[in-house]
Amino acid sequence: MARKAAAKKSASRSYVITTLFDRPHVRITHTVMHPNAVIPKHTHDQDYTIYPLTDLDVKRVYHKGDKVVRTVNVVAKKGQPYRAKATRPGTHISIVNNSSRRMEFEKTFNPSVTGSGRKR
């Protein structure tokens, strides 16, 4: 199993995304979001499943260009997976941890089920 860490940090916000497993049929990542962390704008070209390892309480912010078009609060209990849809063309998302708690989750992408493309 390959482990590749991609630490992303800015002045006061930090998160770490680690690829746990990456094969043509499935990709699994592990994400740690520290308090007040922001994962910047990005896209997902396929549906995915989030597996919370801690209780989650984050905001998913939808962007078109520099404009915020929608904000959704995502609340999930530890151990209760949920599905998320791919981002629509022209739309990006960012994830915001507005809490004072560290949050952790794993994410799976399965191109054989949701399409052939994947976000790297």
MDAnalysis code that builds the backbone (N, CA, C; Angstrom):
import MDAnalysis as mda
import numpy as np

u = mda.Universe.empty(360, n_residues=120, atom_resindex=np.repeat(np.arange(120), 3), trajectory=True)
u.add_TopologyAttr("name", ["N", "CA", "C"] * 120)
u.add_TopologyAttr("resid", np.arange(1, 121))
u.add_TopologyAttr("resname", ["MET", "ALA", "ARG", "LYS", "ALA", "ALA", "ALA", "LYS", "LYS", "SER", "ALA", "SER", "ARG", "SER", "TYR", "VAL", "ILE", "THR", "THR", "LEU", "PHE", "ASP", "ARG", "PRO", "HIS", "VAL", "ARG", "ILE", "THR", "HIS", "THR", "VAL", "MET", "HIS", "PRO", "ASN", "ALA", "VAL", "ILE", "PRO", "LYS", "HIS", "THR", "HIS", "ASP", "GLN", "ASP", "TYR", "THR", "ILE", "TYR", "PRO", "LEU", "THR", "ASP", "LEU", "ASP", "VAL", "LYS", "ARG", "VAL", "TYR", "HIS", "LYS", "GLY", "ASP", "LYS", "VAL", "VAL", "ARG", "THR", "VAL", "ASN", "VAL", "VAL", "ALA", "LYS", "LYS", "GLY", "GLN", "PRO", "TYR", "ARG", "ALA", "LYS", "ALA", "THR", "ARG", "PRO", "GLY", "THR", "HIS", "ILE", "SER", "ILE", "VAL", "ASN", "ASN", "SER", "SER", "ARG", "ARG", "MET", "GLU", "PHE", "GLU", "LYS", "THR", "PHE", "ASN", "PRO", "SER", "VAL", "THR", "GLY", "SER", "GLY", "ARG", "LYS", "ARG"])
u.atoms.positions = np.array([
    [0.846, -1.171, 0.000],
    [0.000, 0.000, 0.000],
    [0.892, 1.234, 0.000],
    [0.635, 2.117, -0.925],
    [1.436, 3.334, -1.031],
    [0.876, 4.411, -0.116],
    [1.760, 5.122, 0.557],
    [1.364, 6.271, 1.376],
    [2.133, 7.471, 0.871],
    [1.431, 8.484, 0.452],
    [2.068, 9.693, -0.038],
    [1.394, 10.870, 0.638],
    [2.135, 11.616, 1.431],
    [1.553, 12.745, 2.149],
    [1.731, 14.020, 1.351],
    [0.695, 14.810, 1.342],
    [0.747, 16.126, 0.724],
    [0.285, 17.118, 1.776],
    [1.224, 17.667, 2.518],
    [0.877, 18.614, 3.574],
    [0.620, 19.973, 2.960],
    [-0.499, 20.549, 3.287],
    [-0.885, 21.861, 2.784],
    [-1.015, 22.787, 3.980],
    [-0.276, 23.875, 3.977],
    [-0.335, 24.788, 5.111],
    [-0.335, 26.230, 4.624],
    [-1.042, 27.060, 5.355],
    [-0.950, 28.492, 5.166],
    [-0.756, 29.095, 6.548],
    [-0.739, 30.386, 6.631],
    [-0.370, 31.053, 7.880],
    [-1.058, 30.481, 9.116],
    [-2.392, 30.496, 9.162],
    [-3.069, 30.031, 10.372],
    [-4.000, 28.851, 10.122],
    [-4.115, 28.389, 8.895],
    [-5.003, 27.283, 8.567],
    [-4.164, 26.136, 8.032],
    [-4.464, 24.947, 8.474],
    [-3.682, 23.824, 7.975],
    [-4.534, 22.575, 7.827],
    [-4.127, 21.775, 6.883],
    [-4.749, 20.479, 6.657],
    [-3.709, 19.570, 6.022],
    [-3.940, 18.281, 6.136],
    [-3.037, 17.294, 5.529],
    [-3.905, 16.272, 4.812],
    [-3.597, 16.043, 3.540],
    [-4.285, 15.011, 2.761],
    [-3.241, 13.976, 2.379],
    [-3.488, 12.731, 2.756],
    [-2.561, 11.642, 2.468],
    [-3.261, 10.626, 1.577],
    [-2.614, 10.236, 0.483],
    [-3.149, 9.186, -0.362],
    [-2.770, 7.848, 0.257],
    [-3.768, 7.070, 0.642],
    [-3.532, 5.771, 1.269],
    [-3.431, 4.654, 0.242],
    [-4.209, 4.771, -0.828],
    [-4.286, 3.695, -1.813],
    [-4.682, 4.319, -3.142],
    [-3.974, 3.994, -4.214],
    [-4.273, 4.583, -5.509],
    [-4.069, 3.536, -6.592],
    [-5.154, 3.030, -7.114],
    [-5.144, 2.031, -8.180],
    [-6.180, 2.462, -9.221],
    [-6.127, 1.881, -10.415],
    [-7.093, 2.287, -11.454],
    [-8.555, 2.111, -11.035],
    [-8.849, 1.163, -10.166],
    [-10.237, 0.891, -9.793],
    [-10.695, 1.603, -8.523],
    [-9.775, 2.174, -7.733],
    [-10.176, 2.867, -6.504],
    [-9.030, 3.749, -6.000],
    [-9.414, 4.854, -5.375],
    [-8.438, 5.753, -4.728],
    [-8.996, 6.106, -3.362],
    [-8.135, 6.036, -2.319],
    [-8.541, 6.346, -0.954],
    [-7.597, 7.399, -0.393],
    [-8.172, 8.470, 0.161],
    [-7.360, 9.499, 0.805],
    [-7.781, 9.649, 2.263],
    [-6.859, 10.153, 3.058],
    [-7.096, 10.434, 4.474],
    [-6.840, 11.925, 4.667],
    [-7.790, 12.622, 5.273],
    [-7.672, 14.072, 5.459],
    [-7.784, 14.420, 6.936],
    [-6.880, 15.293, 7.381],
    [-6.941, 15.877, 8.716],
    [-7.103, 17.381, 8.529],
    [-8.143, 17.936, 9.140],
    [-8.363, 19.381, 9.114],
    [-8.224, 19.912, 10.528],
    [-7.257, 20.768, 10.727],
    [-7.059, 21.372, 12.043],
    [-8.081, 22.493, 12.232],
    [-8.255, 22.958, 13.465],
    [-9.219, 24.042, 13.701],
    [-8.989, 25.216, 12.756],
    [-10.079, 25.749, 12.222],
    [-10.079, 26.904, 11.326],
    [-9.402, 26.654, 9.979],
    [-9.162, 25.394, 9.630],
    [-8.530, 25.059, 8.349],
    [-9.480, 25.314, 7.186],
    [-8.897, 25.645, 6.041],
    [-9.649, 25.804, 4.805],
    [-8.936, 24.994, 3.726],
    [-9.641, 24.046, 3.140],
    [-9.113, 23.373, 1.957],
    [-9.558, 24.228, 0.783],
    [-8.602, 24.782, 0.023],
    [-8.955, 25.757, -1.011],
    [-9.786, 25.160, -2.152],
    [-10.255, 26.048, -3.022],
    [-11.107, 25.676, -4.139],
    [-10.497, 24.523, -4.934],
    [-11.354, 23.528, -5.229],
    [-10.942, 22.380, -6.032],
    [-12.195, 21.742, -6.641],
    [-12.000, 20.775, -7.507],
    [-13.118, 20.084, -8.134],
    [-13.010, 18.585, -7.892],
    [-14.113, 17.902, -8.059],
    [-14.155, 16.440, -8.074],
    [-14.965, 16.051, -9.305],
    [-14.346, 15.308, -10.213],
    [-15.055, 14.962, -11.441],
    [-15.824, 13.653, -11.337],
    [-15.969, 13.143, -10.135],
    [-16.776, 11.946, -9.914],
    [-17.358, 11.964, -8.504],
    [-18.389, 11.193, -8.291],
    [-18.978, 11.060, -6.958],
    [-17.970, 10.389, -6.026],
    [-18.150, 10.581, -4.726],
    [-17.235, 9.992, -3.755],
    [-17.973, 9.756, -2.445],
    [-17.346, 8.980, -1.572],
    [-17.916, 8.694, -0.264],
    [-16.959, 9.176, 0.810],
    [-17.496, 9.871, 1.813],
    [-16.732, 10.353, 2.960],
    [-17.013, 9.418, 4.135],
    [-15.943, 8.987, 4.801],
    [-16.043, 8.142, 5.993],
    [-15.474, 8.927, 7.180],
    [-16.313, 9.562, 7.993],
    [-15.822, 10.372, 9.116],
    [-15.143, 9.510, 10.183],
    [-13.943, 9.907, 10.566],
    [-13.221, 9.251, 11.659],
    [-13.402, 10.014, 12.962],
    [-13.921, 11.230, 12.852],
    [-14.344, 12.049, 13.992],
    [-15.695, 12.632, 13.597],
    [-16.423, 13.196, 14.539],
    [-17.623, 13.934, 14.167],
    [-17.198, 15.081, 13.257],
    [-17.958, 15.315, 12.188],
    [-17.641, 16.392, 11.251],
    [-18.687, 17.491, 11.346],
    [-18.213, 18.711, 11.247],
    [-19.076, 19.872, 11.176],
    [-18.317, 20.915, 10.371],
    [-18.478, 20.852, 9.062],
    [-17.735, 21.729, 8.162],
    [-18.709, 22.436, 7.222],
    [-18.191, 23.423, 6.517],
    [-18.966, 24.099, 5.476],
    [-18.357, 23.738, 4.129],
    [-19.236, 23.349, 3.199],
    [-18.823, 23.138, 1.810],
    [-19.281, 24.383, 1.059],
    [-18.317, 25.124, 0.519],
    [-18.603, 26.388, -0.155],
    [-18.455, 26.182, -1.659],
    [-19.496, 26.506, -2.409],
    [-19.492, 26.359, -3.861],
    [-19.136, 27.705, -4.498],
    [-18.221, 27.662, -5.474],
    [-17.728, 28.867, -6.137],
    [-17.923, 28.760, -7.648],
    [-18.249, 29.886, -8.262],
    [-18.176, 30.025, -9.720],
    [-17.306, 31.240, -9.949],
    [-16.093, 30.986, -10.431],
    [-15.115, 32.062, -10.526],
    [-14.775, 32.521, -9.114],
    [-14.820, 33.827, -8.890],
    [-14.528, 34.369, -7.563],
    [-15.787, 34.561, -6.719],
    [-16.930, 34.139, -7.220],
    [-18.192, 34.350, -6.528],
    [-18.629, 33.091, -5.774],
    [-19.020, 33.271, -4.513],
    [-19.608, 32.179, -3.731],
    [-21.068, 32.089, -4.140],
    [-21.486, 30.900, -4.613],
    [-22.857, 30.747, -5.081],
    [-23.720, 29.941, -4.114],
    [-23.100, 29.221, -3.205],
    [-23.869, 28.430, -2.248],
    [-22.962, 27.965, -1.129],
    [-23.502, 27.855, 0.065],
    [-22.789, 27.302, 1.217],
    [-23.683, 26.251, 1.858],
    [-23.094, 25.084, 2.120],
    [-23.843, 23.988, 2.725],
    [-23.110, 23.530, 3.980],
    [-23.836, 23.465, 5.093],
    [-23.250, 22.899, 6.312],
    [-23.305, 21.382, 6.201],
    [-22.168, 20.748, 6.443],
    [-22.083, 19.290, 6.404],
    [-21.811, 18.804, 7.819],
    [-22.773, 18.077, 8.371],
    [-22.637, 17.527, 9.713],
    [-22.750, 16.011, 9.579],
    [-21.760, 15.297, 10.091],
    [-21.775, 13.834, 10.028],
    [-21.175, 13.278, 11.307],
    [-21.742, 12.202, 11.772],
    [-21.246, 11.533, 12.977],
    [-20.107, 10.591, 12.626],
    [-19.203, 10.442, 13.540],
    [-18.103, 9.490, 13.392],
    [-18.667, 8.129, 12.996],
    [-18.080, 7.530, 11.950],
    [-18.469, 6.192, 11.528],
    [-19.680, 6.110, 10.622],
    [-20.334, 7.246, 10.330],
    [-21.506, 7.232, 9.460],
    [-21.155, 7.825, 8.100],
    [-20.882, 6.980, 7.102],
    [-20.464, 7.483, 5.786],
    [-21.589, 8.220, 5.067],
    [-21.192, 9.112, 4.171],
    [-22.179, 9.761, 3.328],
    [-21.587, 9.967, 1.939],
    [-22.471, 10.008, 0.947],
    [-22.066, 10.180, -0.448],
    [-22.117, 11.650, -0.819],
    [-21.174, 12.048, -1.663],
    [-21.149, 13.412, -2.183],
    [-21.067, 13.341, -3.703],
    [-21.743, 14.247, -4.344],
    [-21.774, 14.280, -5.802],
    [-20.556, 15.012, -6.367],
    [-20.189, 14.638, -7.574],
    [-19.126, 15.340, -8.300],
    [-19.519, 16.810, -8.459],
    [-18.524, 17.670, -8.552],
    [-18.826, 19.082, -8.793],
    [-19.253, 19.262, -10.247],
    [-20.155, 20.169, -10.463],
    [-20.632, 20.447, -11.819],
    [-19.575, 21.230, -12.582],
    [-19.559, 21.096, -13.909],
    [-18.593, 21.865, -14.711],
    [-18.691, 23.362, -14.401],
    [-17.542, 23.995, -14.238],
    [-17.489, 25.424, -13.933],
    [-17.637, 25.764, -12.469],
    [-17.856, 24.758, -11.637],
    [-18.030, 24.975, -10.200],
    [-16.870, 24.364, -9.438],
    [-16.409, 25.065, -8.413],
    [-15.368, 24.576, -7.503],
    [-15.949, 24.549, -6.096],
    [-15.348, 23.749, -5.234],
    [-15.737, 23.755, -3.824],
    [-14.517, 24.017, -2.961],
    [-14.760, 24.596, -1.809],
    [-13.742, 24.674, -0.751],
    [-14.412, 24.134, 0.509],
    [-13.609, 23.631, 1.429],
    [-14.121, 23.048, 2.664],
    [-13.550, 23.852, 3.826],
    [-14.417, 24.260, 4.755],
    [-14.013, 25.122, 5.862],
    [-14.342, 24.445, 7.190],
    [-13.349, 24.332, 8.047],
    [-13.560, 23.861, 9.421],
    [-13.616, 25.104, 10.300],
    [-14.815, 25.548, 10.635],
    [-14.972, 26.748, 11.458],
    [-14.931, 26.448, 12.946],
    [-14.652, 25.215, 13.296],
    [-14.702, 24.828, 14.706],
    [-13.319, 24.928, 15.351],
    [-13.301, 24.661, 16.638],
    [-12.041, 24.623, 17.381],
    [-11.569, 23.176, 17.553],
    [-12.198, 22.259, 16.792],
    [-11.840, 20.846, 16.886],
    [-11.115, 20.369, 15.631],
    [-10.236, 19.407, 15.824],
    [-9.570, 18.723, 14.720],
    [-10.570, 17.737, 14.120],
    [-10.673, 17.696, 12.799],
    [-11.586, 16.781, 12.134],
    [-10.810, 15.893, 11.183],
    [-11.275, 14.658, 11.060],
    [-10.542, 13.665, 10.287],
    [-11.530, 12.792, 9.516],
    [-11.194, 12.504, 8.246],
    [-12.062, 11.640, 7.445],
    [-11.264, 10.966, 6.339],
    [-11.818, 9.878, 5.838],
    [-11.262, 9.221, 4.660],
    [-12.277, 9.374, 3.537],
    [-11.758, 9.404, 2.323],
    [-12.592, 9.619, 1.148],
    [-12.241, 8.554, 0.124],
    [-13.260, 7.954, -0.484],
    [-13.009, 6.982, -1.545],
    [-13.609, 7.472, -2.852],
    [-12.835, 7.267, -3.913],
    [-13.272, 7.532, -5.280],
    [-13.236, 6.190, -5.994],
    [-14.279, 5.869, -6.723],
    [-14.319, 4.605, -7.425],
    [-14.706, 4.849, -8.878],
    [-13.704, 5.034, -9.760],
    [-14.005, 5.368, -11.152],
    [-14.796, 4.287, -11.877],
    [-14.670, 3.041, -11.468],
    [-15.409, 1.975, -12.156],
    [-16.903, 2.093, -11.894],
    [-17.283, 2.810, -10.839],
    [-18.698, 2.981, -10.516],
    [-19.205, 4.335, -11.004],
    [-18.379, 5.384, -10.893],
    [-18.877, 6.736, -11.126],
    [-18.340, 7.388, -12.390],
    [-17.519, 6.728, -13.167],
    [-16.974, 7.336, -14.365],
    [-15.493, 7.052, -14.482],
    [-14.900, 7.468, -15.574],
    [-13.506, 7.107, -15.816],
    [-12.504, 8.146, -15.319],
    [-12.928, 9.389, -15.112],
    [-11.981, 10.415, -14.689],
    [-11.820, 10.466, -13.200],
    [-10.711, 11.042, -12.745],
    [-10.552, 11.249, -11.309],
    [-9.716, 12.484, -11.029],
    [-9.971, 13.105, -9.915],
    [-9.255, 14.296, -9.467],
    [-8.005, 13.855, -8.743],
    [-6.910, 14.402, -9.093],
    [-5.626, 14.062, -8.462],
    [-5.229, 15.094, -7.449],
])
